[in-house]
Amino acid sequence: MTGSIEAWKLGLLAALAALVSAGLIIVLRPYLSRYAMARPNARSSHKQPTPQGGGIAVIAATVIGITCALVLAPELITDHRQLTIVLAATAGLAIVGVTDDVRPMEALPRLILQAAAAGVVIAALPPELRIIPALPWWIERLCLLIGGVWLVNVVNFMDGIDWMTVVEVVPLTAGLAIFGMMGALPADATLVAMTLCGAMIGFAPFNRPVARLFLGDVGSLPIGLLLSWLLISLAGNGHLIAALLLPLYYTADGTITLLIRIAKGEPILQAHRSHFYQRAHDAGLGVYQVVGRVFAVNVVLVGFAGLTLRYASSSTKLIAFAAGVGLVAGLLWRFANTSR
């Protein structure tokens, strides 16, 4: 258990990150309105040009919160080297994102840069960290790299409607922070989860439907990278099923949608509105109805993941995972079968 003193310190750092995030957005929004407008396209849900780039404030607030921890709670930073490398890779991917927001990049160089950032994070992992010891070390690391790049892209793909990333990231990171206080995550990862949660809460009022500001690739790409590191840290601490449950809605919607498009022979690099939540919205389900359902499912997934930590038997993990899969499948089916 992290302990009550660390718990209140984490809460204070999250509140600080929220205030910094909101404050930076207020300062930056006039500049984003001038230089980083998202104009409606085939993928968009919005009808009017809207500034993007709110992720600058989210990532900056997260880093500032972590930096403040050096003074407020230095005991939460136990591996300075790994945390520095992860934050440097996150900042690098944010630069890729802001470049793409201002002037869209070609798919291949963008993917290479994403893989480079994920590779740096994987290389910074402790050599002794293992998730499936039966696998050769290099195969496991390769799988982690592929999974990390995929999660970066999933977070980016799924950020297609107001508040969607908020209702995904806030419960997920809050759950990770709680699990960290239960001893399931290293202190560094717990700190990152809590500050990222606070920074996203600070961004949320500006992204509330109808959004006045979008996250942009400068936010979705590095957030995906941070989430991948946090989930790897959780899995590497012996909680693989919990790490699979937490992002299950995003990974299921993103992966199944990609496979369907491949099966139909559709160009997978082309902008589209084929995600299950987008189809439900296009069929008449309101934005609040869509994100409300996703938020509720994510809260329940956090609960299922918590059960696997509290009751570590194989049967509990199997039941919790099956229940999570069933819950997400039910929501996807509901979205796919929404009619006007």
N, C-alpha and C positions, 0 to 999 in steps of 0.2 A: 504493500500500500504506500502511495506517495506521501500521504499524511496531510493533516488539515492545514498546516502552515503553507505547504506547497500548493495546496488546493486554492487557498485564497489569493496566493501570489499569481497563480495561473489565471484566476478570474480577473484580477486587476490588469494583467498583461493583455487579456482578451478585450477588456473594456478600453484600454489604451489603444489597441490596434483598431478597434471600431471607430473611436473618435478621430484617430489619425487618418483612417481611410476616408471617412466622411469629410473631414476638413480638406484633405488633398483634392477630393472630387470637386468641392466647391471652388477651390482655387483653379483647378485645371480645366474645368468644364468649358469656359469661354474659349480656351485655346483648342480644345478637342472639337468644339463646334466649328472652328475655322479650318482645322487641318485634317481631321479624322472623322469625316461623315460616312456613315453606313447608308448606302442608297439601296432601296428595295431591289431584290433580284429574285431568281427562281426559287431560292432557298428561304427567303425572308418571310416573316409573319407580319412585319410592320409595313405600313402604307406610306409613311413620310420619312424623308431622310432624318437620321438620328445620329448624334455623336456617339462614337465608340472610343474605347481606350480606358474605360474605368478600371481595367485590370492593372494599369500603372499604379493607381492608388492602393489597390488590394495587395499587390506584391510588395510595394514600398512599405505599407503599413505592417505587413507580416515581418519583413526584415527589420524594421524599426523596433517592433515589439520584441523580437528575438535579441536584438542588440541591447535593449533596455534590461533584458534578463541578466546580462552580465553584471549589472549593478544590483538589481532587485532580487534576483534569485540565481546566483552563480552556480548553485548546486544542481540546477536543472541542465547545465551544459557539461556533459561528462566526456564527450568526444569532440573536442574543438575542431580537429582536422576533418572528420567526416562531415560535420555540420557546415563548416566553411566551404567544402567542396560542393555539397548539395546546394547551398545558397548561391554559389558562383554559377553552377550549371543552370539554376533557376533564373538567375539574372540574364544569363546568356540567351536562354530560350525566350525570355521576355523581350529581348532586343530583336530576336527573330520575329516575334509576334507583332511588335509595333511596326517593324519594317513592312510586314505583310498587310497590316491594317492601312498603312499609308499608300503603299504600292504593292499590290498582290504579287507574290512570288510564284515561280513555276513549282509544280508538285515535287519533282525529283530533288532539287536542292533543298527544298523545305523539309522533305523526309530525311535527307542525309543529316541536316543540322539537328533535327529532332533525335535521330538515332545517336548522334554524337553526344548530345546532352544526356540522354538516358544512359549511354555507355559510361560516361564520366561518373554518374550516380552509382551505377552498378559496380564500377571499379573501386569506388570508395567504401563499399560494404566491408565489414570485417571478414577476413578470409574464413573464419570458422563458422560464419552464418550459413546454416543449411536449412532448407525447407523440406526437401524429400531426399534424405540421405542415401536412399537406394540408387538414385541417379548419379552418374559421374558428375563431378564438380563443374566441369566446363559445360556440360549439357544443361545443367540447372541454371548456370549463369546466362547461357544463351537464351533459354526460355524466359528468364527474368527480363532480359533486354527486349525481346520481342513483346512480352507483355507490357513492359513500361512504355514502349513506343505506341502500342495499341491504345493504352489507356490515355495517353496524351491526345491521341487523335479522337478517341471516343468523347472525351470531355469537350473537345473543339466541335465535333459533329453535332453533339446533343445540345449545344448552346444556341438553340434556334427559336426560343420563345421567351418572353419576359419572365423572369424569376426562375427559369428552369434550373440553371446552374446553382442558384441560391438554395433551392429546395433539395438539391442533391448534396452540395458541399457542406452546408451548415449541419444537418443531422449526422452526416458521415464523420466530419471532423469532431463534432461534439461527442459522438460515440467513441472515437479514438481517444480523445482526451480523458473521458471517463475510464476507458479501459487502461489507459496509462496510469491513472490514479489507483487502479486495481493491481498494478504491477505487470500488466500484459505488454507494455511498450517501454522501451528505454526512455529515460527522462528527456533526452533531446527531442525525440519524436513526439512525445507528449506536449512539449513546449511548442513545437511547430504546428501541431494540430490545433491547439488552443488559440494561438495567435492568428492562424489562417481563418479559423471559425469567426473570431472577432472582426477581422478585416472584411469578411464577406457580409457580416451583419451590418457593418458600416456602409457597405455598398448597396445593400438591399433596398433602402428607401428610394434610391435614384433609379433602380431597375424595376420598381413596382409597376404593374400594368396600369396605364400605358406608359412604357418606359421612357424616361428622359435621357437615359444613358445606357449604352451596352458595354459589356465586359470587354469585347474584342479579343482577337488572338493574343494580344499582349497579356491578357488575363487567363484565357482558357488553356493555352499551351503550358505555361509554367505551373498553373494549378494542377493540371493533369500529371506533370512530373512530380510535384510534391506529394500528390495522393499516391502515386505509384511507389515512391520511397516509403511513405508511411505504411502502406499495406504490406510491402515487402518486410518491413521491420516487424509488423504484427505477425506475419506468417513465420518469419524467422525466429520468433520467440515462442513457437510451438502452437500457433493459433491460425492454421491455414484455412479452416472452414470459416472462421470469423472474417478473415481477410477476403474470402470469396463472397461472403454474404453481403458485406457492407456496400460494395458498388454494383450489386447484382442487377438493379434495374437499368442503370446506364450501360453496363457491358452487354446485357441481354438485348436491349433495344438496338444498340449500335451494331452488335455482331450479327444478329438475325437480319437486320435491315441490309447490311452489306452482303450477306450470303444470298438473300432474295434477289438483290440487284445483279449479282454475278450470275445467278441461275437464269435470270431473264435476259442476260446479255447486254445489260445497260452499262454505259460508261461510268465506272465507279468514281472517277475524278471530277465528274460534272456535278454542279450544284443541283440539289433535289429537295423534295419535301416528302420523302418516303418513310421517315421514322414513324413509329406507331403513334407517338404523341402528336406529331404533326398531322397525321391522317385524321385523328380524332378531332383536332382543332378545326381542320378544314371541313369536317363533316358537321360542325355546329357546336361542339363542346367549347365552352368559354375558357379563356386563359386561366382564370382562377379555378375552374373545375379540373382542368388538366393538371396544373401544378399542385393543386390541393391533393389530388389522388396520389401523385408521385411522392409528395412530402409524407403523406400518411403511410405509404408503403415503405418508404425509407426509414421512418421511425420504427415500424414493426421489424424491419430487417436488422436495425441496431439492437432491438430487443432479442431477436433470435441469436444474433452474434454474441450478445451478452450471456445468453444461456449456455453457449458452448464454452465460455470461459468459467462460468460458475459451476457447471456440472460437466466435467471433462471426459465423461465416458463416451465410448465410441457410438453407443446407441443414441445418446443425446445429440451428438454432433450430426449423426445421420438423419435423425428426425428433424432437427432444426434446419438442416440444409434442404431437405425435401420440402419442408413447409415454406421456406423462402423461395424455392424454385416454383412451387405451386402458386404462391402469392403473386410473384412477378408474372408468371404465365397468365394468371387470371386477369391482371391489369392490362397486359398486352392484348389479350383476347378482347377485353372490353373496349380498348382503344380501337382495335382493328374492326370492330363490329358496331362502332358508333354510326348512327344514321340520323339524318335531319328529321 
